[in-house]
Amino acid sequence: MRAEKKRKKKKKVLAIVLSIIGIFILVAGGYAYFLWDKAAKTVASINEEINPSDRRVEKVDVNKKDPVSVLIMGVDERSGDSGRSDSLIYMAINPQTKTTEMVSIPRDTYTELVGKGTMDKINHSYAYGGTQMTIDTVENFLDVPVDYFVKVNMESFRDIVDTLGGVTVNSTFAFDYDGYSFNEGQLDLNGKEALAYSRMRYDDPRGDFGRQDRQRQVIEGIIDKGANISSITKFGDMFNVVEDNVKTNLSFDNMWDIQSNYKQAADHVVQHELKGTGGKIGGVYYYQVNEDDRLAISKELKENLEMDKTASKN
């Protein structure tokens, strides 16, 4: 009799444990579905279409692992201001060679603004013609196609960093900016500090290039922290920040294919620096890129995009 009672008790305990496991699986599955569905809806809400590049013979296919280009636009949009492209980073990504060629374009670069027909700072292209004029101007300047773009409002750095609980960077020198003091070495920054850290350039020995490096550090810090998000509340907050501050022509499927097929290209990143000289024209400061350097970098970008192979298809 006792043995039978023990068996019944064991069965009851087992049933409870299995029920708990079943509920956990359902909750986990529902959580995963929620994140997937919310991510897809978020990407759909931030979509911004651009004209197909006239430097492509045919459209690239990320599902087939074609080499692609992505333009990262850090836009400084504040209340009452049409905004300027604060940071322009062009990447030519080749999943076959597992290589990414990257070049940052200084914001004061003197070039033709396509669609306006005037020579000016490249960052003014956004103020005059938004995303499309910026992309057309970059394509003309580097003589390369822009297949995809990701536009991020630099003000969102603050909200993203705070949502993640701060980021860690490594400052190469000490400086003060916008009421904050930054020591040399490893720093843990909150949102406002990260925004100030990424904006300073006039006291940097490397000028715009130094600021671009700090912006890259903050972005990498965000990625490192973002990869370890476990709270559903933080995921929800992150989705809200993205909806308010990011625009792209990448679809959800594009993003999934790139994450699956192109991630190894991040293992070998070649960073190029556009050499040139700064000076005033008509009382305004501009950065004039060395023409031979521009052509050499353009050639390397096109080689990584396999532009010769693409052209030979027709």
C-alpha positions as CSV (number, residue, x, y, z in Angstrom):
1,M,0.0,0.0,0.0
2,R,2.8,2.3,0.9
3,A,4.7,1.5,-2.3
4,E,1.6,2.3,-4.3
5,K,1.2,5.7,-2.5
6,K,4.9,6.5,-3.2
7,R,4.4,5.7,-6.9
8,K,1.4,7.9,-7.1
9,K,3.3,10.7,-5.3
10,K,6.2,10.3,-7.7
11,K,3.8,10.5,-10.7
12,K,2.2,13.6,-9.3
13,V,5.6,15.3,-8.8
14,L,6.7,14.3,-12.3
15,A,3.4,15.7,-13.7
16,I,4.0,19.0,-12.0
17,V,7.6,19.2,-13.2
18,L,6.6,18.3,-16.8
19,S,3.8,21.0,-16.6
20,I,6.3,23.6,-15.4
21,I,8.7,22.6,-18.2
22,G,5.8,22.8,-20.7
23,I,4.8,26.2,-19.5
24,F,8.5,27.4,-19.7
25,I,8.7,26.1,-23.3
26,L,5.5,27.9,-24.2
27,V,6.6,31.1,-22.6
28,A,10.0,30.9,-24.2
29,G,8.4,30.2,-27.6
30,G,6.0,33.1,-27.1
31,Y,8.9,35.4,-26.1
32,A,10.9,34.4,-29.2
33,Y,7.9,34.9,-31.5
34,F,7.2,38.3,-29.9
35,L,10.8,39.4,-30.5
36,W,10.8,38.1,-34.1
37,D,7.4,39.7,-34.9
38,K,8.4,43.0,-33.2
39,A,11.8,43.1,-35.0
40,A,10.0,42.5,-38.4
41,K,7.5,45.3,-37.7
42,T,10.2,47.6,-36.5
43,V,12.3,47.1,-39.7
44,A,9.2,47.7,-41.8
45,S,8.5,50.9,-40.0
46,I,12.0,52.3,-40.6
47,N,12.1,51.6,-44.4
48,E,13.1,54.4,-46.7
49,E,13.5,53.6,-50.4
50,I,16.2,55.1,-52.7
51,N,16.7,55.2,-56.4
52,P,18.6,52.2,-57.9
53,S,22.2,53.0,-58.4
54,D,23.1,53.7,-62.1
55,R,26.5,52.2,-61.3
56,R,25.1,48.7,-61.2
57,V,24.4,46.6,-64.3
58,E,22.0,44.5,-62.3
59,K,20.7,44.5,-58.8
60,V,22.7,42.6,-56.2
61,D,21.3,39.6,-54.4
62,V,22.4,39.1,-50.8
63,N,20.8,35.6,-50.9
64,K,23.3,34.6,-53.5
65,K,26.2,36.2,-51.5
66,D,26.9,38.9,-54.1
67,P,29.4,41.5,-52.9
68,V,27.5,44.6,-51.6
69,S,28.1,48.1,-50.4
70,V,26.6,49.8,-47.4
71,L,26.7,53.5,-46.6
72,I,26.4,54.3,-42.8
73,M,25.1,57.8,-42.4
74,G,25.4,59.4,-38.9
75,V,23.0,62.4,-39.2
76,D,23.0,65.3,-36.8
77,E,19.3,66.2,-36.6
78,R,18.2,68.6,-33.9
79,S,15.1,70.5,-33.2
80,G,14.6,73.4,-35.8
81,D,17.5,72.2,-38.0
82,S,17.2,70.2,-41.3
83,G,20.3,68.3,-40.2
84,R,23.7,67.4,-41.8
85,S,25.4,64.1,-42.4
86,D,27.8,64.2,-39.4
87,S,29.5,60.9,-40.3
88,L,29.7,59.0,-43.6
89,I,31.2,55.5,-43.6
90,Y,31.3,53.5,-46.9
91,M,31.8,49.7,-46.7
92,A,32.4,47.3,-49.6
93,I,31.6,43.8,-48.3
94,N,32.7,40.6,-50.1
95,P,31.5,37.4,-48.4
96,Q,33.5,35.2,-50.8
97,T,36.9,36.8,-50.0
98,K,35.6,37.4,-46.4
99,T,36.9,41.0,-46.7
100,T,35.3,44.4,-45.9
101,E,36.9,47.5,-47.4
102,M,35.9,50.6,-45.4
103,V,36.5,54.3,-45.8
104,S,35.3,57.2,-43.7
105,I,34.6,60.4,-45.6
106,P,35.5,63.6,-43.7
107,R,32.4,65.8,-43.3
108,D,34.2,68.9,-44.6
109,T,35.3,67.2,-47.9
110,Y,35.1,69.6,-50.8
111,T,33.1,68.0,-53.6
112,E,30.2,68.4,-56.1
113,L,26.8,68.1,-54.5
114,V,24.9,66.0,-57.1
115,G,21.5,67.4,-57.8
116,K,22.4,70.9,-56.7
117,G,25.3,71.4,-59.1
118,T,27.6,73.3,-56.7
119,M,30.8,72.5,-54.9
120,D,30.5,72.4,-51.2
121,K,31.1,70.3,-48.0
122,I,29.9,66.8,-48.5
123,N,27.9,66.9,-45.3
124,H,25.8,69.7,-46.7
125,S,24.3,67.3,-49.2
126,Y,21.9,66.0,-46.5
127,A,20.7,69.5,-45.6
128,Y,20.0,70.3,-49.3
129,G,18.6,67.0,-50.5
130,G,18.3,64.5,-47.7
131,T,19.2,60.8,-48.0
132,Q,19.0,60.6,-51.8
133,M,21.3,63.6,-52.5
134,T,23.8,62.3,-49.9
135,I,23.9,58.9,-51.6
136,D,24.2,60.4,-55.1
137,T,27.0,62.6,-53.9
138,V,28.9,59.8,-52.3
139,E,28.5,57.6,-55.4
140,N,29.9,60.4,-57.6
141,F,32.8,61.2,-55.2
142,L,34.0,57.6,-54.8
143,D,32.7,56.4,-58.3
144,V,31.0,53.4,-56.6
145,P,27.4,52.2,-56.1
146,V,25.5,52.4,-52.9
147,D,23.4,49.3,-52.6
148,Y,22.1,49.8,-49.1
149,F,22.2,52.5,-46.5
150,V,21.6,52.8,-42.7
151,K,20.9,56.3,-41.4
152,V,21.2,56.9,-37.7
153,N,20.3,60.1,-35.9
154,M,23.4,60.8,-33.7
155,E,21.2,62.1,-30.9
156,S,19.9,58.5,-30.5
157,F,23.4,57.5,-29.3
158,R,22.3,58.9,-25.9
159,D,19.1,56.9,-25.7
160,I,20.6,53.7,-27.0
161,V,23.5,53.8,-24.5
162,D,21.3,54.6,-21.6
163,T,18.9,51.7,-22.5
164,L,21.9,49.3,-22.5
165,G,23.2,50.6,-19.2
166,G,26.2,52.4,-20.6
167,V,29.2,51.5,-22.9
168,T,32.9,51.0,-22.5
169,V,35.4,52.9,-24.7
170,N,39.2,53.4,-24.8
171,S,40.3,57.1,-25.1
172,T,43.7,57.6,-26.6
173,F,44.1,61.0,-24.8
174,A,42.5,63.2,-22.2
175,F,40.2,66.0,-23.2
176,D,37.2,68.2,-22.1
177,Y,34.1,68.7,-24.1
178,D,30.6,70.0,-23.6
179,G,31.0,70.1,-19.8
180,Y,32.5,66.6,-19.5
181,S,36.1,65.5,-18.8
182,F,37.4,62.4,-20.4
183,N,40.6,60.7,-19.1
184,E,43.0,58.7,-21.1
185,G,42.3,54.9,-21.1
186,Q,39.2,52.8,-20.5
187,L,36.1,54.7,-19.8
188,D,32.5,53.7,-18.9
189,L,30.1,56.2,-20.3
190,N,26.4,57.0,-20.0
191,G,24.3,58.3,-22.8
192,K,25.1,62.0,-22.6
193,E,28.8,61.3,-22.0
194,A,28.9,58.9,-25.1
195,L,27.3,61.6,-27.3
196,A,29.8,64.2,-26.2
197,Y,32.7,61.8,-26.5
198,S,31.7,61.0,-30.1
199,R,31.2,64.6,-31.1
200,M,34.5,66.4,-30.2
201,R,36.9,67.0,-33.0
202,Y,38.6,70.5,-32.8
203,D,40.9,69.5,-30.0
204,D,41.8,66.2,-31.5
205,P,45.2,66.0,-33.1
206,R,43.6,63.9,-35.9
207,G,40.6,66.1,-36.4
208,D,37.7,64.5,-38.1
209,F,39.5,61.2,-38.3
210,G,39.9,61.1,-34.6
211,R,36.2,61.8,-34.1
212,Q,35.3,59.1,-36.5
213,D,37.4,56.6,-34.5
214,R,35.5,57.6,-31.3
215,Q,32.2,57.2,-33.0
216,R,33.3,53.8,-34.1
217,Q,34.2,52.9,-30.5
218,V,30.8,53.9,-29.3
219,I,29.1,51.9,-32.0
220,E,31.2,48.8,-31.2
221,G,30.4,49.3,-27.5
222,I,26.7,49.4,-28.4
223,I,27.0,46.2,-30.4
224,D,28.9,44.4,-27.6
225,K,26.2,45.4,-25.0
226,G,23.3,44.8,-27.4
227,A,24.5,41.3,-28.2
228,N,24.0,40.4,-24.5
229,I,20.5,41.9,-23.9
230,S,18.4,39.4,-22.0
231,S,15.6,41.6,-20.6
232,I,12.4,41.8,-22.6
233,T,11.9,45.4,-21.3
234,K,15.3,46.4,-22.8
235,F,14.4,44.8,-26.1
236,G,11.2,46.8,-26.2
237,D,13.1,50.0,-25.4
238,M,15.6,49.3,-28.1
239,F,12.9,48.7,-30.7
240,N,11.4,52.1,-29.7
241,V,14.7,53.9,-30.1
242,V,15.3,52.3,-33.5
243,E,11.9,53.2,-34.7
244,D,12.5,56.9,-33.8
245,N,16.1,57.3,-35.0
246,V,17.0,54.9,-37.8
247,K,16.1,54.7,-41.5
248,T,17.3,52.1,-44.0
249,N,16.4,50.5,-47.4
250,L,17.3,47.0,-46.0
251,S,14.4,44.7,-45.6
252,F,14.0,42.2,-42.7
253,D,14.9,39.4,-45.1
254,N,18.0,41.4,-46.3
255,M,19.2,41.8,-42.8
256,W,18.7,38.1,-42.1
257,D,20.6,37.1,-45.2
258,I,23.4,39.5,-44.4
259,Q,23.7,38.3,-40.9
260,S,23.8,34.7,-42.1
261,N,26.0,35.0,-45.2
262,Y,28.2,38.1,-44.6
263,K,29.3,38.0,-41.0
264,Q,32.7,36.4,-41.7
265,A,33.6,39.5,-43.9
266,A,33.8,41.4,-40.6
267,D,36.8,39.3,-39.6
268,H,39.0,41.1,-42.1
269,V,38.3,44.8,-42.3
270,V,40.6,47.1,-44.3
271,Q,40.2,50.7,-43.2
272,H,41.2,53.5,-45.6
273,E,41.9,57.1,-44.8
274,L,41.3,59.8,-47.4
275,K,44.5,61.9,-47.3
276,G,44.3,65.6,-48.1
277,T,44.7,69.1,-46.9
278,G,42.5,71.6,-45.1
279,G,42.2,75.2,-46.0
280,K,39.8,78.1,-46.6
281,I,38.0,78.9,-49.9
282,G,36.1,82.1,-49.8
283,G,36.6,82.3,-46.0
284,V,35.1,78.8,-45.5
285,Y,37.1,75.8,-44.3
286,Y,37.1,72.8,-46.5
287,Y,39.0,69.5,-46.7
288,Q,40.4,68.8,-50.1
289,V,41.1,65.2,-50.8
290,N,44.2,64.2,-52.7
291,E,43.0,63.1,-56.2
292,D,45.5,60.2,-56.6
293,D,44.5,58.9,-53.1
294,R,40.8,59.1,-53.9
295,L,41.3,57.2,-57.2
296,A,43.4,54.5,-55.5
297,I,40.8,53.9,-52.8
298,S,38.0,53.9,-55.3
299,K,39.8,51.2,-57.3
300,E,40.2,49.0,-54.2
301,L,36.5,49.4,-53.3
302,K,35.4,48.5,-56.8
303,E,37.8,45.5,-56.8
304,N,36.2,44.2,-53.5
305,L,32.8,44.7,-55.1
306,E,34.0,42.8,-58.1
307,M,32.7,45.5,-60.4
308,D,34.6,44.2,-63.4
309,K,32.9,40.8,-63.1
310,T,29.5,42.5,-62.8
311,A,30.1,44.7,-65.8
312,S,31.1,41.7,-67.9
313,K,27.7,40.1,-67.4
314,N,26.2,42.3,-70.0
